[in-house]
Amino acid sequence: MDVPFELHIALRYLLAKRKQAFISVISLISTIGVLVGVMAVVIALAVMTGLQGELRDRILGSNPHIYVSKASGIVDAKAEAARLLSIPHVTGAAPAVLGKALINAARKEDFISIKGIDPALEPQVTDIRGAMLQGSLDALDARPGSGEVGGILLGKDLAAALDVAVGDSVTLLTPQGTLTPFGLAPRQRRLRVAGIFSLGLYELDSTFGFVTIDAAKRLLDRDQVDFIQLRVDDIYRAPAIARSIPDRFGHDYFAQDWAQMNKPLFSALWLEKVAVSLAIGLIVIVAALNIVTSLILLVMEKNRDIAILKTMGTSARSITAIFMMQGLIIGIVGTGVGGAAGLALSTFLDRYEVIRVPVDVYQVSHLPFKVLPLDFALVVATAVIVCFVATIYPSRQAAKLDPAQALRYE
């Protein structure tokens, strides 16, 4: 196979031996620098993308995509749900009530968030049915005429903190009390633990309890539901659908989508992703400076060779191409190996969940890694471009070398 003249000379210089061994070592160090920099950037982007995606999936699995409320109140929840379900791309609608309470079990107590749900409709908007670890969603309702108390679903971390299991009884106390001759008495209700769930978010699994809508209304002294929850077929359509609801049904309606409600979290994650990538990307810049150094040293070492090539008719453009190719070879080899190593390491760390983190801080038990094709291509292209830019100055200096001056003392 015929190798271009410039590439042949570049490879010979890059693999120099004997008295040019020092230059080869510098070239090797430059290659390793690019390799480490690219691998670090790929891994950093993978962990930030993985964490962002994991949190988004868990948030969307445990919460509806859109919350719809009404200024005048939702009088007929079923009619409103059916009305909102007629919107294109809306696949589920369910009413809900939210409030706060004190839960007491044996000698332990805690503050919790109560969510009143319709057990038949809630699975349309959240993943609560698939999140059940013990018990069942259908066990929330007490059978009419059975004399049984109502049920409550507790998050696994909340159940562990209260030391309760399915079938145990708990008592809920709410600030909405009953006026008695002795003053305002807190409203309380005894419930049985009908199930234990894990939605994957520590914030929900440690603070939430699900009851029926009727039980929530009595506990919180409400005569209406607070909002209608919606799920859509494409999460990225949710903002547009939420904006269209007041225009479609009147400005009495107010809608919030998942992106709007979690905007601070995802904005912080995006900013952190950019900041970490830029900081670690400086490693590639340092490696590019090593390429500049190695090429300058090579030009100084090869003054006589460059002069001979010029006297033999080699053009300045060919001399420039020789040293640019040498720098590009360093950049391409370092980028290729570093990118592959970063991709392989990210896959390994994600598959075997190697890096464990506190659940109560990060909402996940381990750091997830996900390499997006666009991120990977951007890192590789940027690294190669930086390495190419690093070759421009030394290559131009080599092309400007005067053969007469270089050979004067030879």
N, C-alpha and C positions, 0 to 999 in steps of 0.2 A: 504494500500500500504506500502510495506517494504521500509523504508528509510535507506540508508547506515549509518553505525555507525558514520563515520567521519562527514557526512553532518548533522546528527542529533545534534551532539555536536557543530558544527560550527554555526548552526541556534540558538541554545540556548545561546551561547556566544554573538552572534550578537544582539539578542533581550533581552539582560540582563536587569534586573529591580533592583529596590531598590538600594543597595549599589554600583552596577555596572552601575548605570544610566549615570554617567559621560562618561563612555566608549561608551555607546550607542549613546550619543549625538555626540561624536567625529566621530563615524561610520556614523551617519546621515550627519554630515557636510562633510565627505569624499565623501559620495554618491552624495550630492548636488554639490560638487566641480566637480566631474566627469561629472555629468549631464550638468552643465553650460558650461564646457569646450567642450564637444562633441557638444552640441547645437550651440555654437559659431562657432566652426570649420565648421560644416555643413552649417550654414548660410553664413559664409565668402566664402566658396567654391562655394555656390550656386550663390551669387551675382557676383563673378568674372567670373564664367562660363557663367552665363546669359548675362553679359555685353559683354563678348567676342563673344558669339554666336549671340547676337543681332547686334553688329557692323559688324560681318562677313556677316550676312544675308543681312543687308542693303547695305553694300559695294558691295556685289555680285549682288544684285538686281538693283543697279543703275549704275554698271560698268560691262563691259564684263569680261570674265574669262581670256582671252589672248589678248594682243595687238601684232599685227604683222606689222612690217615696213620693208622697203627694201632700201638698200644703194643707189641703182640706181634710186629709186623713183618708185611709183606705177602708171604706165601709164594707164593701163586698169583696173579700180577698179572692174568692174563686173566680168571680167575674173579671176582676182586674188581671188575674193571672192568665185567664183565657184570652183576654184582649191583647195583652202584651205578647202572648205566644203566637199571635198572628203576624208579628213583625218578621220579615224575611231574615233568614239565618239564625233566628232564635230557636233553640232546640229544647229548652226546658224553662219552666217558671214555677216558683214555689214561694209561699208566704213565709214570713219569719218575724219573731219578736226577740228583742235583745234587752237584757237588764243585768243588774248586779245582785248578788246575794251572799249570805254567809252560810257555809255548809258545815254541818256538825255530824261527826261520826264517832260514836263511843266517846273517847276522851280527846279526840283531835278535831280541829276545825281550821277552816281556811276561807278566804274570799274567792269567789268564782264568778265567771260570766255565764249567765243563763241564756241559752238560745232556744226559743220555742219554735218547733218545726212541725211540719206535717209529714209523718213517717212514709206516706205513700208518694209524696211529691219531692221530698228532699233529695233522693238519689238522682233526680233529673238535673240538679244544679251543683251537687258536690259528690265526692267519692266516699261518703259516710258508710254506705253499705259494704263496700270493699275494705273499709278501714276497720271493721269490727274484728277484735281479737277474741272476745268472749261475749256470750249472750247474742242478742239479735236486735236489729232495729225495730222489728215488728212487735217486740215485747214491751215497747214503751207504753202502749195503751193498756189500761186495765180493762178486763172484759166486763161489759155492762152486767150489772146484777150479781157479780161475783164477790163483791165486797172487798176486792183487792185495792191496795193503794196504787197510785200511778207510779210510773217508772222514770228513771233518769239514766242517761248514758254519760259515763265519765271518761276523760282522757286517761291513758295508762299512767302517766306521771302523777296526775292528780289522785288517781285511785291508790297508787303506791304511797303517796304522802299521807293519805287518810287511812291507809291500811285496811281497805275494804275490798270485797270481791263480789261477784255476781250473786244476787240474792240477799245481800246485807241491806239494812235500812239506814237511811241518812235523813237528816232534817235540814230543811232550807228555811232561812229567815231573811226577810226583805224589809227595807226601810218603810215601804208602803204598808202602814199598820192599820189597825182598827181602833176607832175611838171608844174608850171605855170610861166608866166613872173614875178610874184611877189614872187616866191619861191615855196616851197613844201606845197601844201594844203592838209590837212588831208582828207582822204576818208570818206565820210559819206553816210548813206542810211537811209531812213525813212521806218519803218516797223510797222505793226499793231500787237498788242498782240493777238495772235490766241488761246492762252490757258495758263493756270496756272497749274503747276504740284507740287507734293510733293513726292520726292523719299525717304524721311525719314532721310536723312543726312543733317544737317544744312549747312555744307560746300558746298553742291551742291545746296540746296534750296535757299541759300542766294547769290550765286555768278554766277550761270550758266544760260545761255540763249541758246536755241536750235533753229537753223535756218536750211534751206535746204543746201545741199552741194554746189549748184550753188551760192547761196547767200553768203556763207562763202568764197568761192573762190574769188568772186568779192571784198568782203570787205577786205580780207587778201592778195589779190594779189597773189593767188596760181593758178597753172595750174594742180596740181595733189592733190590727197587726201594724208593725212599724214600717215594713217595706216588702216589696216583691223582689225575689232573687231571680236573675236570668242567667242562662248559659247559652253561648253562641257556638256555631260550628267552626269558627276561626277566631282565635283570640285576638288577632291583629285587626279584626273588624269591630271589636268591642267599642273602641273610642268613637268611631263614626256612628254606630248604632245608638250609643248612649246620647250623643248630641242630637240625633234625629227624633228621639222620643218626645221632648217638649214640643217640637215643631209638628209632630204627627198627632199628638193627643191633647196638646194645650200646655201653656206655661205653668199650669198648676202642678205639673209633673217635674220631678227633679231626679236626674240619673247620674250615677258615678260609676265609672268603669274601673277595672282592676289596675290598669296602668296609672290612672289618676290617683287612686288610693295608695298605691305603693311607689309613687314617683320618687320620694326621697331615698328609699332603699336602693332602687335600680340606678338612680343618678349617682349615688355614692359608689356603687359597685362599678359602674362604667368609668367614673373618674379614677378610681383606684386601679382599674385595669390599664388605663392609659398611662398613669403615673408610674406604675411598676414596670410596664413595657419600656417606657422611655429611660427609666433609671438603669434597667438591666441592659438596654440597648447600647449604653455607653461602652460596654465591654467590646462590642463590635467596632466602635469608633477607635478604641485603644488598639485593637488588633489591626485596624487599617493604618494607624500610625506606625505600627511595626512593619507593615508592608512598605510604607514610604522609606523607612530606615534601611530595610534590607535592600531595596532597589537602589538607593543612593550609594550604599556601600558597594553594591555590585557594579554600578557605573564607574565608581572610583577604581575598583579593582580591574575592570575590563577596559580601561582607557585605551590600551594598546590594541586589544582585539577590535574595539569599535573603530579605531583609526584604520586598521588594516581592512576591515570590511568596507569602509567608505572609499578607500583608495582602490578597492577592487570593483567599485561601481555600485555598491549597495546604497539605495536612496535613504534620505532622512526619514521618509515615511516608514520604510521597512525597519529602520533602527528603532523608531518609536513603537512599532507594532511588536517587536521582539520583547521589549520590557513591559509593554501593556499586557501581552499574553502571559508573561511570567506572573505578574500580579493577579491576573484573572484566574490563572490555574490555582494559585493559592486560595483565592476567594471561593472559587467553585468547589474545590475539594473540601475546604473547611465548611462551607455552607451545606454541601450535600451530606457529608458525614454528620455534622451537627444537627441538621434538620431530621435526618433519619434516627439519630440517637434520641433526640428530644421526643419524637413521635413514639418510638418504642418504649421509652421510659414512662411517658405519660400513660400509654396503654397499660403497662404493667402496674403502675401505681393505682390506676383507677380500677382495674379488674380485681386486684387483690386487696383493695382498701387499706393500703399500707399506712397512710398518715391519718391517725385518729385525732379528733379534735373534740373539745367540750361541747356537748349538745346544747347546753343552756346558753352558750355564747354565740355559736355559729349556726344554730338550728339544724345542723346536720352532724352525723356521727363521724364522718370521715371526709377528707377533701376529695371532691370529684374532679376528674381531669377530662376535658373534652377539647380536641383540636379541630377547629373549623377549617375547611379547605381554603377559604378566603384568607383567614389569618395566617395560615401556613404559607400560602403563596406570597402574601405581602411581606412576611419576614424574609423568605428566601430571596425575593426580588430586591428588597431593600439592602440586604447584606451584600449581594453581588454588585449592586450599583455603588455602594460605599467603597467596596474593594476596588472597583474600576476607577472611581474618582481618585483614589489614593495613588494610582499608577501614573496619573497625568503629568505631574511635575517632574518626577525622576526620568520618565520617558522623553519628555521634551528636552530636558537637560542633556540626555545622551545623544539625541538627534542633533543638538547644536554643537557637539564636540568638534573642534578643529583638528583634523588629522595631522597637520604639520606640527602643531604645538604638542600633540600627544606623542609623536614619534621623534621629537627633537633630541631627547636624551636617551633614546633606545639604541 
